[in-house]
Amino acid sequence: MTDCLWAYFTLLLKQWVETGSTGYRLTFDPDPPSVIRFRINCPVPADEAFAALTRPDRLDCWISSGAQVEPRVGGKYSLGWGTPGEDGPGRITALAEGRLLAYTWFESGRQSEVVWRISPHDGGCTVELEHGDFDGYTAACLGCRLGWADWMNVLWLHLRGRPAARTWRGSLPFQHSRTTAPS
């Protein structure tokens, strides 16, 4: 979990340096809610944010590796990592073009649901994530909260056209531009 925290805080620093602000900042709650909810405002049209969640080529830019999406209820939703049916996403449970995507999620031997809602507003859109129910599974909830906070920030950078290297699965945000100190 320490590596994940470093990746998360490094990404926040990257956002601040490059844009002067940060996307989603996670608050640490010793008694986390059973449902995770995050919201970010993005300066892009709702259909562009929706494409970042549903088009494999766009998903591979910020969260996945070899994404597979069958855009229909019951269709496959894979980020190309994890064991299908045991870790990560599974099947689409709800889909409304440009505004709603929901899919099953497997974590710690339990199935839950991830729901993305997108709503337009002046100058862009709001992207909301809801993931639950973690009632009684505090460790899984804390891990998912940290993971989703990290990914919401990577999405925030991606939608601003900034390079957004994957952080949660082991890569640090500066991997693509790492330099060595002069000797």
Backbone bond lengths (Angstrom), bond angles and torsions (degrees), N, CA, C in turn:
res aa  C-N    CA-C-N  psi(-1)  N-CA   C-N-CA  omega(-1)  CA-C   N-CA-C  phi
1 M - - - 1.448 - - 1.529 110.69 -
2 T 1.345 118.05 -29.90 1.465 121.32 179.93 1.517 110.89 -61.15
3 D 1.341 117.91 -42.95 1.463 120.99 177.72 1.519 110.73 -59.74
4 C 1.325 116.82 -39.61 1.461 121.10 179.68 1.522 110.80 -65.06
5 L 1.335 116.89 -40.44 1.462 120.02 178.08 1.519 110.95 -63.76
6 W 1.336 116.86 -43.30 1.469 119.72 178.38 1.520 110.60 -61.25
7 A 1.316 117.39 -43.60 1.462 120.89 178.90 1.528 110.57 -60.95
8 Y 1.328 116.10 -43.96 1.464 120.96 -179.52 1.535 110.85 -62.03
9 F 1.328 117.32 -49.58 1.461 120.24 -178.05 1.525 112.05 -68.95
10 T 1.319 117.72 -32.97 1.461 120.98 175.95 1.519 109.96 -64.71
11 L 1.325 116.74 -40.02 1.457 120.40 178.34 1.525 111.07 -65.39
12 L 1.326 118.02 -40.40 1.464 120.14 176.41 1.530 110.44 -59.32
13 L 1.332 116.78 -42.32 1.455 120.86 178.33 1.525 110.61 -63.44
14 K 1.319 117.61 -43.35 1.465 122.16 177.72 1.529 109.67 -57.87
15 Q 1.323 117.60 -45.67 1.461 120.77 179.70 1.522 110.75 -61.12
16 W 1.310 116.95 -44.10 1.458 120.82 -177.97 1.529 110.62 -63.77
17 V 1.316 117.01 -45.77 1.468 121.44 -178.41 1.533 110.46 -64.08
18 E 1.327 117.30 -43.75 1.458 120.81 -174.74 1.523 114.58 -81.11
19 T 1.332 117.79 -30.28 1.466 119.34 -173.16 1.521 114.87 -123.55
20 G 1.323 117.50 -12.16 1.456 120.14 -178.35 1.517 113.60 82.85
21 S 1.310 117.46 1.81 1.464 121.13 177.24 1.520 108.25 -152.65
22 T 1.326 115.20 172.25 1.455 119.50 177.89 1.517 109.52 -119.34
23 G 1.307 115.62 160.78 1.459 121.56 177.83 1.510 109.73 -81.00
24 Y 1.312 115.97 -103.14 1.453 120.30 -177.18 1.515 110.35 -96.94
25 R 1.334 116.33 127.41 1.461 121.32 176.31 1.514 108.42 -110.19
26 L 1.306 114.84 120.85 1.460 122.14 -177.53 1.517 110.96 -78.93
27 T 1.318 115.88 133.55 1.458 120.08 171.61 1.522 106.69 -98.33
28 F 1.312 116.09 139.73 1.457 120.17 -177.95 1.520 109.05 -95.85
29 D 1.314 114.78 118.57 1.451 122.79 -175.37 1.531 107.72 -115.56
30 P 1.336 118.15 122.90 1.458 119.60 -179.62 1.533 112.77 -66.17
31 D 1.318 116.86 -19.47 1.457 122.10 177.99 1.528 107.51 -124.29
32 P 1.357 117.51 77.56 1.462 119.79 -172.83 1.522 112.32 -65.83
33 P 1.327 116.16 150.79 1.463 119.46 176.52 1.525 109.55 -67.29
34 S 1.318 116.88 160.98 1.466 120.13 -178.39 1.523 112.32 -79.64
35 V 1.327 117.37 -14.13 1.458 122.63 177.11 1.523 108.03 -122.18
36 I 1.324 116.13 128.59 1.458 122.18 179.03 1.521 108.03 -86.39
37 R 1.333 117.34 132.98 1.467 121.99 177.39 1.525 108.69 -136.19
38 F 1.324 115.97 126.08 1.461 122.45 176.26 1.522 108.58 -130.44
39 R 1.330 116.22 151.49 1.467 121.66 178.36 1.517 108.40 -143.73
40 I 1.340 115.81 133.35 1.459 120.62 174.21 1.521 108.68 -132.32
41 N 1.319 115.89 149.25 1.458 122.05 174.00 1.517 108.03 -101.56
42 C 1.324 116.25 134.36 1.455 121.83 -175.73 1.524 110.17 -127.66
43 P 1.328 117.52 140.15 1.464 121.08 -179.03 1.532 113.46 -84.84
44 V 1.324 117.01 43.45 1.463 121.72 179.29 1.524 108.53 -133.17
45 P 1.336 116.85 156.88 1.468 119.13 176.28 1.535 110.93 -62.68
46 A 1.312 116.25 154.23 1.473 122.12 -178.81 1.523 111.90 -57.03
47 D 1.341 117.80 -37.79 1.465 118.88 -178.62 1.527 111.95 -66.79
48 E 1.324 118.34 -29.68 1.461 120.67 176.58 1.527 110.72 -70.64
49 A 1.328 117.10 -41.87 1.468 120.19 176.66 1.528 110.23 -64.08
50 F 1.326 117.10 -40.24 1.465 121.03 178.70 1.528 110.40 -62.61
51 A 1.329 117.01 -40.57 1.471 121.18 178.21 1.523 110.93 -61.76
52 A 1.333 117.18 -35.76 1.469 120.74 178.91 1.525 111.70 -65.84
53 L 1.327 117.40 -20.11 1.468 122.45 179.44 1.521 113.55 -98.78
54 T 1.332 117.73 -16.19 1.463 119.49 -171.47 1.519 114.93 -124.43
55 R 1.316 118.99 -18.80 1.468 120.27 179.68 1.528 109.50 -94.62
56 P 1.338 117.40 123.13 1.461 120.04 -178.62 1.530 114.46 -52.91
57 D 1.337 117.54 -40.95 1.467 119.29 179.81 1.524 111.68 -63.48
58 R 1.321 117.81 -34.64 1.466 121.56 177.88 1.530 110.87 -76.68
59 L 1.331 117.83 -41.57 1.463 121.09 177.40 1.525 110.78 -58.57
60 D 1.346 116.32 -39.88 1.467 120.55 -179.47 1.529 112.59 -66.92
61 C 1.317 117.47 -14.00 1.472 120.84 177.02 1.523 112.47 -80.67
62 W 1.339 117.74 -20.73 1.465 117.02 -173.93 1.524 115.43 -135.96
63 I 1.320 121.00 -27.75 1.468 119.19 -175.51 1.518 114.25 -132.65
64 S 1.305 118.37 -25.27 1.457 119.11 -169.42 1.520 113.08 -117.50
65 S 1.307 112.96 175.86 1.454 122.29 174.86 1.522 106.37 -141.96
66 G 1.318 116.09 99.50 1.461 119.39 -176.09 1.512 112.76 80.63
67 A 1.341 117.19 43.61 1.471 121.41 -179.11 1.523 111.30 -60.44
68 Q 1.319 114.69 148.44 1.459 122.42 174.15 1.526 107.54 -133.93
69 V 1.323 115.93 124.31 1.463 120.89 -179.70 1.519 108.82 -133.10
70 E 1.324 115.48 123.38 1.455 122.24 171.91 1.524 105.32 -105.01
71 P 1.352 118.11 98.27 1.468 122.17 -169.39 1.528 115.10 -72.20
72 R 1.329 114.27 70.80 1.466 121.56 176.61 1.524 107.74 -159.42
73 V 1.315 116.28 155.48 1.463 119.67 176.28 1.526 108.14 -61.29
74 G 1.325 116.45 129.32 1.454 122.61 -175.77 1.517 113.17 92.50
75 G 1.340 116.56 -11.48 1.452 121.11 -179.21 1.521 112.21 -73.71
76 K 1.310 115.37 157.77 1.468 122.51 -179.84 1.529 110.36 -69.56
77 Y 1.339 114.40 140.43 1.467 121.10 173.24 1.523 105.84 -133.89
78 S 1.320 115.92 104.96 1.459 121.36 -177.18 1.512 110.17 -127.63
79 L 1.322 116.25 138.30 1.462 121.77 176.18 1.529 111.26 -97.21
80 G 1.322 116.33 1.91 1.449 120.60 176.77 1.517 114.39 81.94
81 W 1.319 116.52 10.80 1.460 120.74 175.12 1.515 109.00 -138.12
82 G 1.295 114.19 161.53 1.461 119.11 -176.45 1.516 110.63 83.97
83 T 1.305 115.52 170.46 1.459 122.37 178.00 1.520 107.86 -98.47
84 P 1.359 118.21 119.40 1.461 119.96 -178.83 1.532 111.90 -51.56
85 G 1.319 115.36 133.04 1.458 121.07 179.93 1.515 114.53 79.67
86 E 1.353 116.95 -2.66 1.464 120.19 -179.46 1.529 113.16 -128.13
87 D 1.326 117.50 -29.18 1.463 121.41 -174.72 1.518 108.91 -149.43
88 G 1.330 116.89 119.57 1.460 120.58 177.22 1.510 113.61 91.17
89 P 1.346 115.41 -160.46 1.463 120.10 -173.63 1.515 113.74 -73.94
90 G 1.345 114.52 163.52 1.459 120.50 -177.86 1.515 113.51 -135.21
91 R 1.332 116.93 -85.34 1.469 122.56 -174.78 1.527 110.89 -125.14
92 I 1.330 115.70 145.96 1.466 121.74 177.84 1.523 108.74 -71.23
93 T 1.333 116.46 130.03 1.464 121.97 -179.96 1.526 112.65 -107.59
94 A 1.338 117.43 -20.61 1.470 121.87 177.23 1.521 108.47 -156.11
95 L 1.334 115.62 144.39 1.458 120.34 -178.32 1.519 109.03 -152.75
96 A 1.315 116.83 125.29 1.461 122.91 173.48 1.528 105.88 -135.69
97 E 1.307 116.72 111.27 1.455 123.38 -173.24 1.534 112.74 -45.59
98 G 1.317 114.70 124.88 1.453 121.48 175.61 1.512 116.43 79.49
99 R 1.357 118.22 -4.72 1.461 116.91 -175.95 1.523 116.73 -142.66
100 L 1.355 119.30 -17.81 1.460 119.77 -176.60 1.528 110.85 -149.91
101 L 1.333 114.93 134.33 1.457 122.15 172.26 1.520 106.82 -142.18
102 A 1.324 116.99 129.85 1.467 121.24 175.57 1.519 107.95 -135.85
103 Y 1.341 115.63 144.17 1.457 120.52 178.66 1.518 110.31 -151.74
104 T 1.333 114.92 158.95 1.457 120.21 177.21 1.517 109.43 -71.42
105 W 1.334 115.05 154.69 1.465 122.04 178.91 1.523 107.47 -140.02
106 F 1.304 115.68 137.32 1.457 121.08 179.12 1.523 108.96 -114.50
107 E 1.326 115.95 128.92 1.469 122.22 -177.62 1.516 108.01 -152.23
108 S 1.314 116.37 129.36 1.471 121.91 176.45 1.533 112.32 52.80
109 G 1.325 116.13 38.70 1.459 120.46 177.55 1.514 115.33 77.48
110 R 1.328 116.82 8.02 1.470 120.68 -179.21 1.514 110.08 -120.17
111 Q 1.319 115.57 152.05 1.457 120.92 175.04 1.516 109.02 -103.04
112 S 1.322 115.88 135.25 1.452 121.80 174.38 1.524 107.49 -136.07
113 E 1.310 117.24 -169.16 1.460 120.91 -179.40 1.520 109.76 -132.44
114 V 1.330 114.66 138.83 1.460 122.73 173.48 1.522 106.55 -106.51
115 V 1.331 116.56 129.79 1.462 121.74 179.71 1.527 108.59 -125.52
116 W 1.339 115.54 126.05 1.461 122.63 174.43 1.524 108.35 -108.91
117 R 1.336 116.82 129.87 1.463 122.21 175.30 1.521 107.95 -122.32
118 I 1.307 115.67 134.99 1.466 120.93 -179.94 1.516 107.62 -124.70
119 S 1.330 115.76 129.68 1.459 119.84 177.82 1.529 109.23 -132.47
120 P 1.335 115.46 133.01 1.462 118.90 179.86 1.523 111.49 -73.06
121 H 1.315 115.74 152.46 1.460 122.14 170.57 1.518 107.26 -151.29
122 D 1.301 117.43 170.15 1.461 120.83 -179.46 1.521 110.06 -55.71
123 G 1.307 115.51 126.01 1.452 120.21 177.48 1.516 114.96 83.24
124 G 1.327 118.87 6.28 1.463 119.01 178.73 1.505 113.64 158.05
125 C 1.325 114.82 -137.25 1.463 120.10 -178.48 1.525 109.89 -153.34
126 T 1.312 114.49 165.14 1.454 121.85 173.38 1.524 107.38 -110.13
127 V 1.324 115.50 131.63 1.463 121.62 177.65 1.524 106.79 -111.51
128 E 1.319 115.89 122.71 1.464 121.34 179.49 1.522 109.66 -116.47
129 L 1.305 115.32 139.29 1.458 122.87 176.73 1.519 108.06 -119.59
130 E 1.320 116.44 134.47 1.457 121.96 173.20 1.528 107.29 -131.48
131 H 1.321 116.08 129.57 1.462 120.89 179.96 1.525 108.18 -138.50
132 G 1.295 117.08 124.74 1.467 120.95 179.76 1.505 108.54 -173.03
133 D 1.216 116.47 176.32 1.442 135.69 13.68 1.533 108.00 -109.00
134 F 1.340 116.73 129.40 1.457 121.97 -178.02 1.520 112.18 -107.29
135 D 1.304 117.79 19.16 1.454 121.07 -177.46 1.532 110.44 -52.13
136 G 1.332 115.77 120.06 1.449 121.40 178.28 1.523 114.18 86.09
137 Y 1.327 118.53 -0.75 1.460 122.12 -179.42 1.531 109.02 -121.85
138 T 1.317 115.84 64.47 1.457 122.36 -173.81 1.521 112.62 -58.24
139 A 1.323 119.50 -44.26 1.463 121.59 -177.86 1.523 110.76 -62.73
140 A 1.336 117.53 -44.35 1.463 120.50 178.18 1.520 110.23 -63.72
141 C 1.326 117.09 -40.04 1.455 121.40 179.46 1.524 110.67 -63.80
142 L 1.319 118.08 -45.23 1.467 120.74 179.69 1.524 110.96 -62.84
143 G 1.329 116.95 -43.11 1.454 120.43 178.03 1.520 112.27 -62.45
144 C 1.331 116.66 -43.84 1.460 120.35 179.06 1.530 111.34 -68.38
145 R 1.331 117.93 -37.50 1.474 120.07 177.63 1.516 110.31 -60.17
146 L 1.316 116.86 -46.30 1.455 120.39 179.79 1.532 110.14 -65.60
147 G 1.315 116.82 -44.77 1.461 120.18 179.10 1.514 112.41 -60.43
148 W 1.347 116.75 -47.70 1.463 119.20 -178.79 1.521 111.97 -69.01
149 A 1.324 118.95 -35.35 1.474 120.15 176.30 1.522 109.37 -60.43
150 D 1.324 115.96 -43.82 1.460 120.98 177.78 1.527 110.10 -61.29
151 W 1.333 117.08 -49.49 1.463 119.97 -177.64 1.522 112.46 -66.92
152 M 1.324 118.53 -33.37 1.469 120.22 176.38 1.523 110.08 -62.41
153 N 1.314 116.97 -37.42 1.461 120.15 177.73 1.520 112.05 -71.05
154 V 1.328 117.35 -36.73 1.465 120.24 176.11 1.536 109.11 -65.18
155 L 1.335 117.37 -41.94 1.464 121.25 176.30 1.521 110.36 -61.38
156 W 1.318 116.72 -44.17 1.472 122.57 179.34 1.524 110.20 -56.03
157 L 1.331 117.58 -46.18 1.464 121.46 176.99 1.527 111.20 -65.95
158 H 1.317 116.84 -44.96 1.469 121.60 -179.10 1.530 110.59 -57.27
159 L 1.318 117.37 -45.07 1.467 120.75 -178.52 1.527 112.54 -70.82
160 R 1.307 118.03 -13.17 1.462 122.61 174.41 1.531 111.42 -95.89
161 G 1.336 116.38 4.31 1.454 120.02 178.69 1.512 114.34 78.13
162 R 1.323 116.64 16.13 1.468 121.47 178.45 1.518 109.29 -92.81
163 P 1.338 117.28 144.55 1.468 117.56 174.19 1.524 109.45 -57.93
164 A 1.290 115.74 132.80 1.457 120.02 -176.61 1.512 109.32 -131.34
165 A 1.326 116.04 81.55 1.465 119.82 -179.79 1.519 109.92 -65.49
166 R 1.318 115.43 147.21 1.461 120.48 177.91 1.521 109.50 -63.84
167 T 1.321 116.57 138.34 1.452 119.36 -179.24 1.514 112.66 -118.43
168 W 1.312 118.87 -36.78 1.458 122.12 -171.34 1.519 112.82 -66.09
169 R 1.310 118.50 -34.66 1.459 120.89 -176.87 1.524 112.02 -96.28
170 G 1.334 117.47 28.63 1.451 119.50 168.66 1.508 117.29 112.08
171 S 1.323 119.43 -13.97 1.456 119.75 179.28 1.516 109.63 -93.45
172 L 1.312 116.61 141.66 1.452 120.73 176.22 1.515 109.40 -90.64
173 P 1.334 118.31 152.59 1.454 120.45 -173.42 1.517 114.37 -62.80
174 F 1.326 119.39 -20.78 1.456 120.28 -177.18 1.514 112.30 -99.30
175 Q 1.307 118.95 9.57 1.456 122.26 -176.26 1.533 111.49 -55.94
176 H 1.320 117.03 -37.81 1.461 120.20 -176.08 1.527 112.71 -72.85
177 S 1.341 118.85 -15.18 1.464 120.15 -176.80 1.529 111.82 -132.58
178 R 1.304 117.43 27.88 1.452 122.13 -176.96 1.526 110.47 -65.18
179 T 1.319 116.72 135.44 1.459 121.18 177.15 1.507 109.24 -125.10
180 T 1.310 116.85 164.82 1.453 119.96 177.26 1.519 108.58 -108.88
181 A 1.303 115.83 150.77 1.473 121.06 179.15 1.507 109.31 -72.54
182 P 1.350 116.91 146.26 1.459 119.42 177.67 1.525 110.23 -64.33
183 S 1.347 116.73 147.22 1.456 119.56 -179.38 1.504 111.34 -98.04
